[in-house]
Amino acid sequence: MSTRPQRATAPVRVPAGASDEGDGIVVGAGPVTVDVYIDFLCPFCRTFEQTSGPTLNGMVRERAISLVCHPMGFLDRLSTTRYSSRASAASGCAADGGRFVEYTRALFAGQPPEEGPGLTDDELIELGGPAGLTGPAFGECVRDGAYLDWTAYVTRKAIERGVSATPTVLVEGTPVPATPEAIVAAVAAAAR
């Protein structure tokens, strides 16, 4: 009997825009890769989105970076309904609708407190409206939990890579502080 943890195996279904390994959503097509590991229940991730999100989005627009977002179910233990995993799965549904970035912003803007139930599936679907996810496919995807297995995979892959907290930021595979200044400096150094 082995005591080694089970290695992450790729899920059957991954969202549109997934990375080659299927464990993140790729935004942009710049030469420098920035990996961001987040949890939609993490208050530090919400602060990171508010402080670093505009900088990252600007670098994506300028084609300086390929941003790979890894939405984890890391903090499920701080919710009575596995909110982290359900929100991550909903973000996969948003990626299918071409609105991952917009929905990510909406999830952080509407972030529930830790230690509670989190948002219901209906509330997760409702957040999609302002993000441009108004068709029935998004709601069906969220209600079906279509990307719960994907979220488990993203989380296992992150742990295998040594990610132990959120937010975690890597620039070309090297950890950097989760601040706009540190990320900009690391991207500039990697681009040389």
Secondary structure, DSSP 8 states (H G I E B T S, - for coil): ---S-------S---TTB-TTSSSEEE---SEEEEEEE-TT-HHHHHHHHHHHHHHHHHHHTT-EEEEEEE--TTGGGBTT-HHHHHHHHHHHHHHTT-HHHHHHHHHHT---TTB----HHHHHHHHTTTT--SHHHHHHHHHTTTHHHHHHHHHHHHHTT--SSSEEEETTEEE-SSHHHHHHHHHHHH-
